[in-house]
Amino acid sequence: MSEKTAPIKRSKKGKGWTIHLFPIPILIIYGMFVLYPILAALSYSFFSFKGFSRDAFVGLDNFVTLFTTEPYGSMFWNAFSHNVLYFCIQMVVMNGLAFLLAFIIYKKVKGAEFFKVAFFLPRLLSVIVVGFLWKLILNPNFGTLNLILGKLGLENLQRAWLGEQETALISIILVNCWFGLGFGVLIFLAGFQNIPGELIEAAKLDGAKGFTMLRKIFIPLMIPSILIMTVLTFIQSFEAFELIYAMQGSMGEPYYSTDTLAVFFYRLAFGSSTASSSTAIGLGSALATVLFFFILICTMIFLKFMNKKEVQM
């Protein structure tokens, strides 16, 4: 009789360590393209430069110059105020409209799937393409918007949307709201769909309906989604660069009315002769460092507030 071969037992000891190898490639990429630039900018902010070569250690001089020496100080606060305006308008217009549209879709409106795709479709386009197309639409001479206003008999509303200080930044922010609307709709829609149906049914049995249902049931339960969109909108608002660059270039035209901190950084470090060759990279690195830590600290505050709200719920 042939002997039965015993089943081969594979040792599990040699398997565990291989799992730790999988994150290594992404950690290398993250280190090269995220951590290294951050640390490099931080170190460059303490030095003067000769061209692109690091020169003498100057300590905090670049930060002092950035905040106290003209024209850098006034340009910094001008750009910072535009970032704040960017954030406020996006929170009210983009996120407010996204919340409303998500609520309508959640209520099983006809064609809900089509609307989800339609709202998100602009997000699939390149920011540069979006900026170029809207620059054509807002052109004062042959732009579609002014032509439509003329056809409607609203010639008094026609203007050079990107050529006037009062309307240039608002126009760019509203374009960005249109561009990012679909993403907000999906985030809020996911939040609505995670609300337990039992709570809604219980509220209806208690007589809640209409605006009362929205104010007392939906909005409190949507706080996590609202906070997530607040954090993402805040980060995006203070990193705003591509759309402004595509529509107005690196000078924040007209007369720095569309300047933001990211555009100011680009112009300061690479794009113009605002700073001398010995201070350009150092000042740009100082500005990048200030912007990074400002976003980091504010985001940590938002996240801590978010965690506290989730615990209370």
DRENVOVEX-119536 format. One record per residue (C-alpha): residue number from 1; residue in one letter; z, y, x. Coordinates in steps of 0.25 Angstrom, whole numbers, plus 5000, padded with zeros to 4 digits. Example, Ala and Ser with C-alpha at 12.3 -4.5 7.8 and 13.67 -1.06 7.14 Angstrom:
BEGIN
{nr = 1, rest = A, Z = 5031, Y = 4982, X = 5049}
{nr = 2, rest = S, Z = 5029, Y = 4996, X = 5055}
END
This chain:
BEGIN
{nr = 1, rest = M, Z = 5000, Y = 5000, X = 5000}
{nr = 2, rest = S, Z = 4997, Y = 5014, X = 5005}
{nr = 3, rest = E, Z = 5008, Y = 5023, X = 5007}
{nr = 4, rest = K, Z = 5009, Y = 5035, X = 4999}
{nr = 5, rest = T, Z = 5008, Y = 5048, X = 5007}
{nr = 6, rest = A, Z = 5019, Y = 5057, X = 5005}
{nr = 7, rest = P, Z = 5015, Y = 5071, X = 5000}
{nr = 8, rest = I, Z = 5014, Y = 5081, X = 5011}
{nr = 9, rest = K, Z = 5024, Y = 5092, X = 5010}
{nr = 10, rest = R, Z = 5019, Y = 5105, X = 5015}
{nr = 11, rest = S, Z = 5029, Y = 5114, X = 5022}
{nr = 12, rest = K, Z = 5031, Y = 5127, X = 5015}
{nr = 13, rest = K, Z = 5038, Y = 5134, X = 5027}
{nr = 14, rest = G, Z = 5025, Y = 5138, X = 5033}
{nr = 15, rest = K, Z = 5020, Y = 5145, X = 5020}
{nr = 16, rest = G, Z = 5029, Y = 5156, X = 5018}
{nr = 17, rest = W, Z = 5026, Y = 5165, X = 5030}
{nr = 18, rest = T, Z = 5011, Y = 5165, X = 5027}
{nr = 19, rest = I, Z = 5014, Y = 5173, X = 5014}
{nr = 20, rest = H, Z = 5019, Y = 5185, X = 5023}
{nr = 21, rest = L, Z = 5006, Y = 5186, X = 5030}
{nr = 22, rest = F, Z = 4998, Y = 5190, X = 5018}
{nr = 23, rest = P, Z = 5004, Y = 5205, X = 5017}
{nr = 24, rest = I, Z = 5001, Y = 5207, X = 5032}
{nr = 25, rest = P, Z = 4986, Y = 5212, X = 5030}
{nr = 26, rest = I, Z = 4990, Y = 5222, X = 5019}
{nr = 27, rest = L, Z = 5002, Y = 5227, X = 5027}
{nr = 28, rest = I, Z = 4993, Y = 5229, X = 5039}
{nr = 29, rest = I, Z = 4983, Y = 5237, X = 5030}
{nr = 30, rest = Y, Z = 4995, Y = 5245, X = 5023}
{nr = 31, rest = G, Z = 5001, Y = 5248, X = 5037}
{nr = 32, rest = M, Z = 4987, Y = 5253, X = 5043}
{nr = 33, rest = F, Z = 4983, Y = 5262, X = 5031}
{nr = 34, rest = V, Z = 4996, Y = 5266, X = 5024}
{nr = 35, rest = L, Z = 5008, Y = 5265, X = 5033}
{nr = 36, rest = Y, Z = 5001, Y = 5269, X = 5046}
{nr = 37, rest = P, Z = 4995, Y = 5282, X = 5040}
{nr = 38, rest = I, Z = 5008, Y = 5286, X = 5034}
{nr = 39, rest = L, Z = 5016, Y = 5284, X = 5047}
{nr = 40, rest = A, Z = 5004, Y = 5291, X = 5055}
{nr = 41, rest = A, Z = 5004, Y = 5303, X = 5046}
{nr = 42, rest = L, Z = 5020, Y = 5304, X = 5047}
{nr = 43, rest = S, Z = 5019, Y = 5303, X = 5063}
{nr = 44, rest = Y, Z = 5007, Y = 5313, X = 5064}
{nr = 45, rest = S, Z = 5015, Y = 5323, X = 5055}
{nr = 46, rest = F, Z = 5024, Y = 5326, X = 5067}
{nr = 47, rest = F, Z = 5013, Y = 5329, X = 5077}
{nr = 48, rest = S, Z = 5003, Y = 5339, X = 5080}
{nr = 49, rest = F, Z = 4988, Y = 5335, X = 5083}
{nr = 50, rest = K, Z = 4977, Y = 5338, X = 5092}
{nr = 51, rest = G, Z = 4965, Y = 5334, X = 5084}
{nr = 52, rest = F, Z = 4968, Y = 5320, X = 5080}
{nr = 53, rest = S, Z = 4978, Y = 5317, X = 5092}
{nr = 54, rest = R, Z = 4993, Y = 5318, X = 5090}
{nr = 55, rest = D, Z = 4999, Y = 5329, X = 5098}
{nr = 56, rest = A, Z = 5013, Y = 5334, X = 5099}
{nr = 57, rest = F, Z = 5025, Y = 5330, X = 5090}
{nr = 58, rest = V, Z = 5028, Y = 5342, X = 5081}
{nr = 59, rest = G, Z = 5039, Y = 5336, X = 5073}
{nr = 60, rest = L, Z = 5040, Y = 5342, X = 5059}
{nr = 61, rest = D, Z = 5031, Y = 5354, X = 5062}
{nr = 62, rest = N, Z = 5019, Y = 5349, X = 5054}
{nr = 63, rest = F, Z = 5028, Y = 5348, X = 5041}
{nr = 64, rest = V, Z = 5034, Y = 5362, X = 5044}
{nr = 65, rest = T, Z = 5019, Y = 5367, X = 5045}
{nr = 66, rest = L, Z = 5015, Y = 5360, X = 5033}
{nr = 67, rest = F, Z = 5025, Y = 5366, X = 5024}
{nr = 68, rest = T, Z = 5028, Y = 5380, X = 5030}
{nr = 69, rest = T, Z = 5015, Y = 5385, X = 5037}
{nr = 70, rest = E, Z = 5004, Y = 5391, X = 5030}
{nr = 71, rest = P, Z = 4994, Y = 5387, X = 5024}
{nr = 72, rest = Y, Z = 5000, Y = 5373, X = 5025}
{nr = 73, rest = G, Z = 5012, Y = 5376, X = 5016}
{nr = 74, rest = S, Z = 5005, Y = 5382, X = 5005}
{nr = 75, rest = M, Z = 4994, Y = 5372, X = 5005}
{nr = 76, rest = F, Z = 5004, Y = 5361, X = 5005}
{nr = 77, rest = W, Z = 5012, Y = 5366, X = 4992}
{nr = 78, rest = N, Z = 4998, Y = 5370, X = 4986}
{nr = 79, rest = A, Z = 4994, Y = 5355, X = 4987}
{nr = 80, rest = F, Z = 5007, Y = 5350, X = 4983}
{nr = 81, rest = S, Z = 5007, Y = 5358, X = 4970}
{nr = 82, rest = H, Z = 4993, Y = 5352, X = 4967}
{nr = 83, rest = N, Z = 4998, Y = 5338, X = 4969}
{nr = 84, rest = V, Z = 5010, Y = 5341, X = 4960}
{nr = 85, rest = L, Z = 5000, Y = 5346, X = 4949}
{nr = 86, rest = Y, Z = 4991, Y = 5334, X = 4952}
{nr = 87, rest = F, Z = 5003, Y = 5325, X = 4948}
{nr = 88, rest = C, Z = 5007, Y = 5333, X = 4936}
{nr = 89, rest = I, Z = 4994, Y = 5333, X = 4930}
{nr = 90, rest = Q, Z = 4991, Y = 5319, X = 4932}
{nr = 91, rest = M, Z = 5004, Y = 5315, X = 4926}
{nr = 92, rest = V, Z = 5002, Y = 5323, X = 4914}
{nr = 93, rest = V, Z = 4987, Y = 5321, X = 4912}
{nr = 94, rest = M, Z = 4983, Y = 5308, X = 4918}
{nr = 95, rest = N, Z = 4996, Y = 5300, X = 4916}
{nr = 96, rest = G, Z = 4998, Y = 5306, X = 4902}
{nr = 97, rest = L, Z = 4984, Y = 5302, X = 4897}
{nr = 98, rest = A, Z = 4985, Y = 5289, X = 4904}
{nr = 99, rest = F, Z = 4998, Y = 5286, X = 4896}
{nr = 100, rest = L, Z = 4991, Y = 5290, X = 4883}
{nr = 101, rest = L, Z = 4979, Y = 5282, X = 4885}
{nr = 102, rest = A, Z = 4986, Y = 5270, X = 4890}
{nr = 103, rest = F, Z = 4995, Y = 5271, X = 4877}
{nr = 104, rest = I, Z = 4982, Y = 5272, X = 4868}
{nr = 105, rest = I, Z = 4976, Y = 5259, X = 4875}
{nr = 106, rest = Y, Z = 4989, Y = 5252, X = 4874}
{nr = 107, rest = K, Z = 4989, Y = 5254, X = 4859}
{nr = 108, rest = K, Z = 4977, Y = 5245, X = 4859}
{nr = 109, rest = V, Z = 4966, Y = 5256, X = 4856}
{nr = 110, rest = K, Z = 4952, Y = 5250, X = 4854}
{nr = 111, rest = G, Z = 4944, Y = 5249, X = 4867}
{nr = 112, rest = A, Z = 4957, Y = 5249, X = 4876}
{nr = 113, rest = E, Z = 4951, Y = 5241, X = 4887}
{nr = 114, rest = F, Z = 4939, Y = 5250, X = 4888}
{nr = 115, rest = F, Z = 4948, Y = 5262, X = 4889}
{nr = 116, rest = K, Z = 4956, Y = 5256, X = 4900}
{nr = 117, rest = V, Z = 4943, Y = 5254, X = 4908}
{nr = 118, rest = A, Z = 4938, Y = 5267, X = 4905}
{nr = 119, rest = F, Z = 4951, Y = 5275, X = 4909}
{nr = 120, rest = F, Z = 4952, Y = 5267, X = 4922}
{nr = 121, rest = L, Z = 4937, Y = 5268, X = 4926}
{nr = 122, rest = P, Z = 4938, Y = 5281, X = 4933}
{nr = 123, rest = R, Z = 4948, Y = 5275, X = 4942}
{nr = 124, rest = L, Z = 4938, Y = 5266, X = 4947}
{nr = 125, rest = L, Z = 4930, Y = 5277, X = 4953}
{nr = 126, rest = S, Z = 4931, Y = 5283, X = 4967}
{nr = 127, rest = V, Z = 4940, Y = 5296, X = 4967}
{nr = 128, rest = I, Z = 4929, Y = 5302, X = 4975}
{nr = 129, rest = V, Z = 4918, Y = 5299, X = 4965}
{nr = 130, rest = V, Z = 4928, Y = 5304, X = 4954}
{nr = 131, rest = G, Z = 4930, Y = 5317, X = 4961}
{nr = 132, rest = F, Z = 4915, Y = 5319, X = 4963}
{nr = 133, rest = L, Z = 4911, Y = 5316, X = 4949}
{nr = 134, rest = W, Z = 4922, Y = 5325, X = 4943}
{nr = 135, rest = K, Z = 4918, Y = 5336, X = 4953}
{nr = 136, rest = L, Z = 4904, Y = 5335, X = 4947}
{nr = 137, rest = I, Z = 4910, Y = 5335, X = 4933}
{nr = 138, rest = L, Z = 4918, Y = 5348, X = 4936}
{nr = 139, rest = N, Z = 4907, Y = 5355, X = 4943}
{nr = 140, rest = P, Z = 4906, Y = 5369, X = 4937}
{nr = 141, rest = N, Z = 4891, Y = 5370, X = 4936}
{nr = 142, rest = F, Z = 4886, Y = 5357, X = 4932}
{nr = 143, rest = G, Z = 4899, Y = 5349, X = 4929}
{nr = 144, rest = T, Z = 4900, Y = 5340, X = 4917}
{nr = 145, rest = L, Z = 4913, Y = 5347, X = 4912}
{nr = 146, rest = N, Z = 4908, Y = 5361, X = 4912}
{nr = 147, rest = L, Z = 4895, Y = 5356, X = 4905}
{nr = 148, rest = I, Z = 4903, Y = 5350, X = 4894}
{nr = 149, rest = L, Z = 4912, Y = 5362, X = 4892}
{nr = 150, rest = G, Z = 4900, Y = 5370, X = 4891}
{nr = 151, rest = K, Z = 4894, Y = 5361, X = 4881}
{nr = 152, rest = L, Z = 4907, Y = 5362, X = 4873}
{nr = 153, rest = G, Z = 4906, Y = 5377, X = 4873}
{nr = 154, rest = L, Z = 4918, Y = 5378, X = 4882}
{nr = 155, rest = E, Z = 4912, Y = 5386, X = 4893}
{nr = 156, rest = N, Z = 4925, Y = 5394, X = 4895}
{nr = 157, rest = L, Z = 4931, Y = 5381, X = 4901}
{nr = 158, rest = Q, Z = 4920, Y = 5379, X = 4911}
{nr = 159, rest = R, Z = 4925, Y = 5381, X = 4925}
{nr = 160, rest = A, Z = 4923, Y = 5376, X = 4940}
{nr = 161, rest = W, Z = 4934, Y = 5366, X = 4938}
{nr = 162, rest = L, Z = 4935, Y = 5362, X = 4953}
{nr = 163, rest = G, Z = 4932, Y = 5377, X = 4958}
{nr = 164, rest = E, Z = 4944, Y = 5384, X = 4951}
{nr = 165, rest = Q, Z = 4958, Y = 5383, X = 4957}
{nr = 166, rest = E, Z = 4964, Y = 5382, X = 4943}
{nr = 167, rest = T, Z = 4956, Y = 5370, X = 4938}
{nr = 168, rest = A, Z = 4952, Y = 5362, X = 4951}
{nr = 169, rest = L, Z = 4965, Y = 5354, X = 4953}
{nr = 170, rest = I, Z = 4967, Y = 5352, X = 4939}
{nr = 171, rest = S, Z = 4953, Y = 5346, X = 4938}
{nr = 172, rest = I, Z = 4955, Y = 5337, X = 4949}
{nr = 173, rest = I, Z = 4968, Y = 5332, X = 4943}
{nr = 174, rest = L, Z = 4962, Y = 5329, X = 4930}
{nr = 175, rest = V, Z = 4950, Y = 5322, X = 4936}
{nr = 176, rest = N, Z = 4961, Y = 5313, X = 4943}
{nr = 177, rest = C, Z = 4968, Y = 5311, X = 4930}
{nr = 178, rest = W, Z = 4955, Y = 5306, X = 4924}
{nr = 179, rest = F, Z = 4953, Y = 5297, X = 4937}
{nr = 180, rest = G, Z = 4967, Y = 5291, X = 4936}
{nr = 181, rest = L, Z = 4969, Y = 5290, X = 4921}
{nr = 182, rest = G, Z = 4965, Y = 5275, X = 4920}
{nr = 183, rest = F, Z = 4975, Y = 5270, X = 4930}
{nr = 184, rest = G, Z = 4986, Y = 5277, X = 4922}
{nr = 185, rest = V, Z = 4981, Y = 5271, X = 4909}
{nr = 186, rest = L, Z = 4982, Y = 5257, X = 4915}
{nr = 187, rest = I, Z = 4996, Y = 5259, X = 4921}
{nr = 188, rest = F, Z = 5001, Y = 5265, X = 4907}
{nr = 189, rest = L, Z = 4994, Y = 5254, X = 4899}
{nr = 190, rest = A, Z = 5001, Y = 5244, X = 4908}
{nr = 191, rest = G, Z = 5014, Y = 5250, X = 4905}
{nr = 192, rest = F, Z = 5011, Y = 5250, X = 4890}
{nr = 193, rest = Q, Z = 5007, Y = 5236, X = 4890}
{nr = 194, rest = N, Z = 5020, Y = 5232, X = 4897}
{nr = 195, rest = I, Z = 5029, Y = 5238, X = 4886}
{nr = 196, rest = P, Z = 5035, Y = 5226, X = 4878}
{nr = 197, rest = G, Z = 5029, Y = 5225, X = 4864}
{nr = 198, rest = E, Z = 5043, Y = 5221, X = 4858}
{nr = 199, rest = L, Z = 5048, Y = 5235, X = 4862}
{nr = 200, rest = I, Z = 5036, Y = 5242, X = 4855}
{nr = 201, rest = E, Z = 5038, Y = 5233, X = 4842}
{nr = 202, rest = A, Z = 5053, Y = 5236, X = 4842}
{nr = 203, rest = A, Z = 5050, Y = 5251, X = 4843}
{nr = 204, rest = K, Z = 5040, Y = 5250, X = 4831}
{nr = 205, rest = L, Z = 5050, Y = 5243, X = 4823}
{nr = 206, rest = D, Z = 5060, Y = 5254, X = 4825}
{nr = 207, rest = G, Z = 5050, Y = 5264, X = 4820}
{nr = 208, rest = A, Z = 5044, Y = 5270, X = 4833}
{nr = 209, rest = K, Z = 5030, Y = 5274, X = 4833}
{nr = 210, rest = G, Z = 5020, Y = 5284, X = 4838}
{nr = 211, rest = F, Z = 5025, Y = 5294, X = 4848}
{nr = 212, rest = T, Z = 5039, Y = 5289, X = 4846}
{nr = 213, rest = M, Z = 5035, Y = 5275, X = 4851}
{nr = 214, rest = L, Z = 5028, Y = 5281, X = 4863}
{nr = 215, rest = R, Z = 5039, Y = 5290, X = 4867}
{nr = 216, rest = K, Z = 5051, Y = 5281, X = 4865}
{nr = 217, rest = I, Z = 5045, Y = 5267, X = 4868}
{nr = 218, rest = F, Z = 5032, Y = 5268, X = 4876}
{nr = 219, rest = I, Z = 5035, Y = 5280, X = 4886}
{nr = 220, rest = P, Z = 5049, Y = 5274, X = 4890}
{nr = 221, rest = L, Z = 5043, Y = 5261, X = 4893}
{nr = 222, rest = M, Z = 5031, Y = 5267, X = 4900}
{nr = 223, rest = I, Z = 5040, Y = 5274, X = 4910}
{nr = 224, rest = P, Z = 5037, Y = 5264, X = 4922}
{nr = 225, rest = S, Z = 5022, Y = 5266, X = 4920}
{nr = 226, rest = I, Z = 5024, Y = 5281, X = 4919}
{nr = 227, rest = L, Z = 5032, Y = 5281, X = 4932}
{nr = 228, rest = I, Z = 5021, Y = 5273, X = 4939}
{nr = 229, rest = M, Z = 5010, Y = 5282, X = 4935}
{nr = 230, rest = T, Z = 5019, Y = 5294, X = 4939}
{nr = 231, rest = V, Z = 5021, Y = 5288, X = 4953}
{nr = 232, rest = L, Z = 5006, Y = 5285, X = 4955}
{nr = 233, rest = T, Z = 5002, Y = 5298, X = 4949}
{nr = 234, rest = F, Z = 5011, Y = 5305, X = 4959}
{nr = 235, rest = I, Z = 5006, Y = 5298, X = 4971}
{nr = 236, rest = Q, Z = 4992, Y = 5300, X = 4967}
{nr = 237, rest = S, Z = 4994, Y = 5315, X = 4964}
{nr = 238, rest = F, Z = 5000, Y = 5318, X = 4978}
{nr = 239, rest = E, Z = 4989, Y = 5310, X = 4985}
{nr = 240, rest = A, Z = 4978, Y = 5317, X = 4977}
{nr = 241, rest = F, Z = 4966, Y = 5318, X = 4987}
{nr = 242, rest = E, Z = 4953, Y = 5311, X = 4984}
{nr = 243, rest = L, Z = 4949, Y = 5317, X = 4971}
{nr = 244, rest = I, Z = 4953, Y = 5331, X = 4976}
{nr = 245, rest = Y, Z = 4945, Y = 5329, X = 4989}
{nr = 246, rest = A, Z = 4933, Y = 5323, X = 4981}
{nr = 247, rest = M, Z = 4933, Y = 5335, X = 4971}
{nr = 248, rest = Q, Z = 4937, Y = 5347, X = 4980}
{nr = 249, rest = G, Z = 4937, Y = 5343, X = 4994}
{nr = 250, rest = S, Z = 4948, Y = 5344, X = 5004}
{nr = 251, rest = M, Z = 4951, Y = 5359, X = 5003}
{nr = 252, rest = G, Z = 4957, Y = 5358, X = 4989}
{nr = 253, rest = E, Z = 4947, Y = 5368, X = 4983}
{nr = 254, rest = P, Z = 4947, Y = 5378, X = 4977}
{nr = 255, rest = Y, Z = 4957, Y = 5385, X = 4986}
{nr = 256, rest = Y, Z = 4966, Y = 5373, X = 4988}
{nr = 257, rest = S, Z = 4968, Y = 5372, X = 4973}
{nr = 258, rest = T, Z = 4966, Y = 5357, X = 4973}
{nr = 259, rest = D, Z = 4973, Y = 5354, X = 4986}
{nr = 260, rest = T, Z = 4983, Y = 5343, X = 4986}
{nr = 261, rest = L, Z = 4992, Y = 5337, X = 4997}
{nr = 262, rest = A, Z = 4982, Y = 5326, X = 5000}
{nr = 263, rest = V, Z = 4970, Y = 5336, X = 5001}
{nr = 264, rest = F, Z = 4979, Y = 5345, X = 5009}
{nr = 265, rest = F, Z = 4982, Y = 5334, X = 5019}
{nr = 266, rest = Y, Z = 4968, Y = 5330, X = 5021}
{nr = 267, rest = R, Z = 4963, Y = 5345, X = 5023}
{nr = 268, rest = L, Z = 4975, Y = 5347, X = 5032}
{nr = 269, rest = A, Z = 4973, Y = 5335, X = 5041}
{nr = 270, rest = F, Z = 4958, Y = 5333, X = 5041}
{nr = 271, rest = G, Z = 4950, Y = 5342, X = 5032}
{nr = 272, rest = S, Z = 4951, Y = 5356, X = 5036}
{nr = 273, rest = S, Z = 4956, Y = 5366, X = 5047}
{nr = 274, rest = T, Z = 4968, Y = 5370, X = 5039}
{nr = 275, rest = A, Z = 4977, Y = 5365, X = 5050}
{nr = 276, rest = S, Z = 4974, Y = 5365, X = 5065}
{nr = 277, rest = S, Z = 4970, Y = 5353, X = 5073}
{nr = 278, rest = S, Z = 4984, Y = 5352, X = 5079}
{nr = 279, rest = T, Z = 4991, Y = 5352, X = 5065}
{nr = 280, rest = A, Z = 4981, Y = 5346, X = 5055}
{nr = 281, rest = I, Z = 4985, Y = 5331, X = 5057}
{nr = 282, rest = G, Z = 5000, Y = 5334, X = 5058}
{nr = 283, rest = L, Z = 5000, Y = 5343, X = 5046}
{nr = 284, rest = G, Z = 4992, Y = 5333, X = 5038}
{nr = 285, rest = S, Z = 5001, Y = 5322, X = 5042}
{nr = 286, rest = A, Z = 5013, Y = 5330, X = 5038}
{nr = 287, rest = L, Z = 5007, Y = 5333, X = 5025}
{nr = 288, rest = A, Z = 5004, Y = 5318, X = 5023}
{nr = 289, rest = T, Z = 5018, Y = 5314, X = 5027}
{nr = 290, rest = V, Z = 5024, Y = 5324, X = 5017}
{nr = 291, rest = L, Z = 5015, Y = 5319, X = 5006}
{nr = 292, rest = F, Z = 5018, Y = 5305, X = 5009}
{nr = 293, rest = F, Z = 5033, Y = 5306, X = 5008}
{nr = 294, rest = F, Z = 5032, Y = 5315, X = 4996}
{nr = 295, rest = I, Z = 5024, Y = 5305, X = 4988}
{nr = 296, rest = L, Z = 5033, Y = 5294, X = 4994}
{nr = 297, rest = I, Z = 5047, Y = 5301, X = 4990}
{nr = 298, rest = C, Z = 5042, Y = 5305, X = 4976}
{nr = 299, rest = T, Z = 5036, Y = 5291, X = 4973}
{nr = 300, rest = M, Z = 5049, Y = 5284, X = 4977}
{nr = 301, rest = I, Z = 5056, Y = 5294, X = 4967}
{nr = 302, rest = F, Z = 5047, Y = 5290, X = 4956}
{nr = 303, rest = L, Z = 5048, Y = 5275, X = 4959}
{nr = 304, rest = K, Z = 5063, Y = 5276, X = 4959}
{nr = 305, rest = F, Z = 5063, Y = 5283, X = 4946}
{nr = 306, rest = M, Z = 5054, Y = 5272, X = 4941}
{nr = 307, rest = N, Z = 5063, Y = 5261, X = 4945}
{nr = 308, rest = K, Z = 5075, Y = 5268, X = 4939}
{nr = 309, rest = K, Z = 5067, Y = 5270, X = 4926}
{nr = 310, rest = E, Z = 5063, Y = 5255, X = 4926}
{nr = 311, rest = V, Z = 5078, Y = 5251, X = 4928}
{nr = 312, rest = Q, Z = 5082, Y = 5259, X = 4916}
{nr = 313, rest = M, Z = 5071, Y = 5253, X = 4907}
END
